[in-house]
Amino acid sequence: MKTTPDSTESINPRRRWFAGLAALGGLGLLGAQAQAHGWMGRGGVDPQERARRLEWRIGRLVQDLGGTAEQKSRLVAIASAAMADMRPLRDQARQARLRGLELLSAPVIDKVALEQARLAQVQAVDARSRRMTQALADAAEVLTPAQRVQAAARVKERMERRGRHG
């Protein structure tokens, strides 16, 4: 059920759960891009530039939260490992989508093969979601409870600015 930003009614509990995980991870860390997997492992940017951006975003987050150099290094390690682990999973999901398109454009539709392609895509997306959840939980443990509250408030503010209320 959709609600207005002022409403006290719950939105989709699953969406709220994922939004909470993103908040705990702490913004640009693994990011609002946790949903879209924007800069997480996408092509187009060379790996050194991606690593530099990741470290900059995390450094900015840690500074804004009043964190330490040790927190920054631990968060960079968590995010870097997650990026590396998720890259092949993203490629698997992409290959399954391409296979589905190939099957749908065939002269005869093979429904069994189409279902197999769908399952492969769902499994890859599920594996990415599990890995992201693990990384977010690990990142949340690096932050203090007060820093997590502060990060969650920033995520909520960012979501409201972008019109995503749940």
C-alpha positions as a printed NumPy array, in Angstrom:
array([[  0.   ,   0.   ,   0.   ],
       [  1.317,   3.447,  -0.896],
       [  1.337,   6.21 ,   1.655],
       [  2.296,   9.826,   1.835],
       [  5.597,  10.8  ,   3.477],
       [  3.705,  12.007,   6.572],
       [  1.666,   8.843,   6.93 ],
       [  2.297,   6.561,   9.851],
       [  1.038,   3.544,   7.948],
       [  3.593,   1.016,   6.864],
       [  4.616,   0.839,   3.229],
       [  5.59 ,  -2.512,   1.754],
       [  7.403,  -4.249,   4.649],
       [  9.957,  -5.829,   2.293],
       [ 10.859,  -2.458,   0.772],
       [ 11.111,  -0.947,   4.247],
       [ 13.43 ,  -3.807,   5.324],
       [ 15.747,  -3.232,   2.352],
       [ 15.68 ,   0.537,   2.972],
       [ 16.668,  -0.151,   6.584],
       [ 19.584,  -2.277,   5.442],
       [ 20.746,   0.478,   3.143],
       [ 20.542,   2.948,   6.008],
       [ 22.604,   0.712,   8.256],
       [ 25.231,   0.346,   5.569],
       [ 25.629,   4.047,   5.59 ],
       [ 24.896,   5.951,   2.398],
       [ 27.569,   6.178,  -0.226],
       [ 29.359,   3.271,   1.4  ],
       [ 27.626,   0.575,  -0.543],
       [ 25.129,   3.135,  -1.177],
       [ 21.763,   4.041,  -2.192],
       [ 23.177,   2.152,  -5.145],
       [ 22.513,  -1.006,  -3.213],
       [ 19.141,  -0.947,  -4.869],
       [ 20.295,  -0.096,  -8.368],
       [ 23.837,  -1.445,  -8.039],
       [ 24.837,   1.733,  -9.836],
       [ 28.597,   2.128,  -9.395],
       [ 28.919,  -1.288,  -7.786],
       [ 30.794,  -3.355, -10.318],
       [ 29.39 ,  -1.776, -13.464],
       [ 31.537,  -1.49 , -16.523],
       [ 32.56 ,   1.758, -18.108],
       [ 34.795,   3.036, -15.324],
       [ 38.243,   1.592, -14.978],
       [ 38.814,  -0.445, -11.793],
       [ 41.335,   2.001, -10.323],
       [ 38.915,   4.906, -10.806],
       [ 36.093,   2.858,  -9.268],
       [ 38.305,   2.088,  -6.251],
       [ 39.287,   5.755,  -5.929],
       [ 35.616,   6.836,  -6.002],
       [ 34.681,   4.178,  -3.481],
       [ 37.396,   5.27 ,  -1.07 ],
       [ 36.451,   8.947,  -1.519],
       [ 32.748,   8.277,  -0.847],
       [ 33.484,   6.2  ,   2.204],
       [ 35.992,   8.763,   3.456],
       [ 33.397,  11.488,   3.11 ],
       [ 30.807,   9.385,   4.932],
       [ 33.185,   8.54 ,   7.779],
       [ 34.204,  12.19 ,   8.108],
       [ 30.554,  13.323,   8.181],
       [ 29.791,  10.722,  10.853],
       [ 32.802,  11.721,  12.959],
       [ 34.468,   8.378,  12.33 ],
       [ 38.056,   7.233,  12.519],
       [ 40.708,   6.261,   9.986],
       [ 40.362,   2.662,  11.196],
       [ 36.62 ,   2.711,  10.46 ],
       [ 37.322,   4.075,   6.996],
       [ 39.854,   1.366,   6.188],
       [ 37.54 ,  -1.381,   7.451],
       [ 34.591,   0.004,   5.459],
       [ 36.695,   0.314,   2.304],
       [ 37.774,  -3.324,   2.687],
       [ 34.16 ,  -4.492,   3.155],
       [ 32.885,  -2.494,   0.177],
       [ 35.78 ,  -3.524,  -2.081],
       [ 35.245,  -7.199,  -1.306],
       [ 31.51 ,  -6.867,  -1.956],
       [ 32.135,  -5.147,  -5.284],
       [ 34.505,  -7.901,  -6.361],
       [ 32.103, -10.649,  -5.273],
       [ 29.082,  -9.06 ,  -6.942],
       [ 30.643,  -8.41 , -10.346],
       [ 30.356, -12.038, -11.571],
       [ 26.839, -12.314, -10.111],
       [ 25.807,  -9.264, -12.124],
       [ 27.249, -10.875, -15.244],
       [ 25.307, -14.09 , -14.531],
       [ 22.025, -12.175, -14.27 ],
       [ 22.816, -10.311, -17.484],
       [ 23.559, -13.556, -19.341],
       [ 20.26 , -15.031, -18.136],
       [ 18.374, -11.947, -19.384],
       [ 20.095, -12.195, -22.763],
       [ 19.252, -15.896, -22.94 ],
       [ 15.621, -15.068, -22.204],
       [ 15.544, -12.506, -25.011],
       [ 17.1  , -15.024, -27.371],
       [ 14.463, -17.598, -26.444],
       [ 11.622, -15.105, -26.829],
       [ 12.769, -14.146, -30.321],
       [ 12.99 , -17.755, -31.539],
       [ 10.514, -19.025, -34.149],
       [  9.195, -21.527, -31.58 ],
       [  8.945, -20.587, -27.9  ],
       [ 10.64 , -23.11 , -25.608],
       [  8.797, -22.494, -22.343],
       [ 10.952, -24.911, -20.359],
       [ 14.173, -23.191, -21.438],
       [ 12.584, -19.799, -20.814],
       [ 11.707, -20.847, -17.262],
       [ 15.279, -22.093, -16.742],
       [ 16.612, -18.716, -17.878],
       [ 14.222, -16.974, -15.502],
       [ 15.34 , -19.157, -12.606],
       [ 19.003, -18.488, -13.405],
       [ 18.324, -14.759, -13.344],
       [ 16.417, -14.963, -10.055],
       [ 19.194, -17.034,  -8.471],
       [ 21.841, -14.511,  -9.53 ],
       [ 19.777, -11.598,  -8.199],
       [ 19.162, -13.488,  -4.945],
       [ 22.894, -14.184,  -4.565],
       [ 23.654, -10.483,  -5.11 ],
       [ 21.016,  -9.533,  -2.551],
       [ 22.475, -11.945,   0.018],
       [ 25.997, -10.638,  -0.594],
       [ 24.823,  -7.043,  -0.304],
       [ 22.978,  -7.805,   2.927],
       [ 26.121,  -9.436,   4.335],
       [ 28.234,  -6.418,   3.381],
       [ 25.692,  -3.99 ,   4.844],
       [ 25.568,  -5.921,   8.114],
       [ 29.371,  -6.033,   8.273],
       [ 29.537,  -2.289,   7.572],
       [ 26.904,  -1.564,  10.201],
       [ 29.01 ,  -3.381,  12.798],
       [ 31.932,  -1.063,  12.036],
       [ 29.83 ,   1.997,  12.861],
       [ 28.784,   2.912,  16.378],
       [ 25.061,   2.882,  17.212],
       [ 25.033,   6.695,  17.123],
       [ 26.745,   6.719,  13.723],
       [ 24.179,   4.216,  12.391],
       [ 21.34 ,   6.484,  13.536],
       [ 23.038,   9.452,  11.889],
       [ 23.617,   7.483,   8.656],
       [ 19.993,   6.293,   8.637],
       [ 18.801,   9.892,   8.965],
       [ 20.96 ,  10.857,   5.968],
       [ 19.578,   8.009,   3.876],
       [ 16.025,   8.956,   4.796],
       [ 16.699,  12.573,   3.851],
       [ 18.237,  11.504,   0.53 ],
       [ 15.27 ,   9.227,  -0.214],
       [ 12.829,  12.054,   0.505],
       [ 14.729,  14.429,  -1.76 ],
       [ 14.562,  11.862,  -4.548],
       [ 10.906,  11.074,  -3.95 ],
       [ 11.489,   7.564,  -2.581],
       [  9.552,   7.284,   0.625],
       [  9.804,   3.623,   1.396]])
